[in-house]
């Protein structure tokens, strides 16, 4: 139900774009929403499992069945075992979905968004500097991502703040047939000789740790990479010495921590709703909703802070689970056993 509500809200938001770009009903339903629905369902899985746990357990407690179990000699820890087993299976399924299945569907969903709901992407960077290895820096004055060519580029090799070599070209063009960059009107400055040596060449075809895809839209790219693709891309960025790895590192850690949130929230749901309340099951379900949405806010906030580089990605990803695990321990100590 929550997923359907979110999909309807998304329809309302994107309706004007659909009318303008005319993707067709088939693409809207079977290319976009057929892939958007599992994405939202997976994202909400810890919350929906938590709410379902609270709803069912509070009903058991309201009918005095929890008290009967404990009175017959079943310990509270033993009562948690089936919940732990069920949430563990769901968490394991969530891990494989978020790591391998959802990214493949996201490729189609995000490609649809870029085509029909977003403005065409144009690389508009001017005087852009890119670190392509720990000692190499690439500079471009301008670049056209449609023709895959740019004006004025330099490649500098700097070791311990000392400029060793510099290559400057007036134009650089991607050669799709050879998978190389063609540099035109090239000047190479060697600062390791005395006097400094300058070599001029009309044209050079060379391999650089840059591809045209590096100048394309990076919109939600981290969500389209499977675990193996994400690890390979992070390794590539780190080998360049790039600084913009936080977003992808956060995604890598979240795919590990997210399934654990299913288990933690399930156990909190049991502990929270196992006590018979005079207010009835409605109060416990309402409290469950409040805790669930507090977790969502905490999760989104910590992720945003980590992506901005203000917090270590590993700590930011584990922090919501650690805090709610602590809440679970406190609640467990207050439950009659």
Buried (B, 14 or more C-beta within 10 A) or exposed (E): EEBEEBBEEBEEEBEEBBEEEEBEEEBBEEBBBBBBBBBBBBBBBBBBBBBEBBBBBBBBBBEEEBBEBBEEEEEBEEBBEEBBEBBBEBBEBBBEBBBBBBBEBBBBBBBBBBEBBBEEBEBEBEEBEBBBBEEBBBBBBBBEBEEBBBEBBBBBBBEEEEEBBBBBBEBBBBEEEEEBBBBBBBBBBBBEEEEEEEEEEEEBEEEBBBEBEBBBBEEEBBBBBBBEEBEEBBEEBEEBBBEEBBBBBBBBBBBBBBBBBBBBBBBBBBBBBBBBBEEEBEEBBEBBBEBBEBBBEBBEEBBEBBBEEEBBBBEBBBBBBEBBBEBBEEBBEEBEE
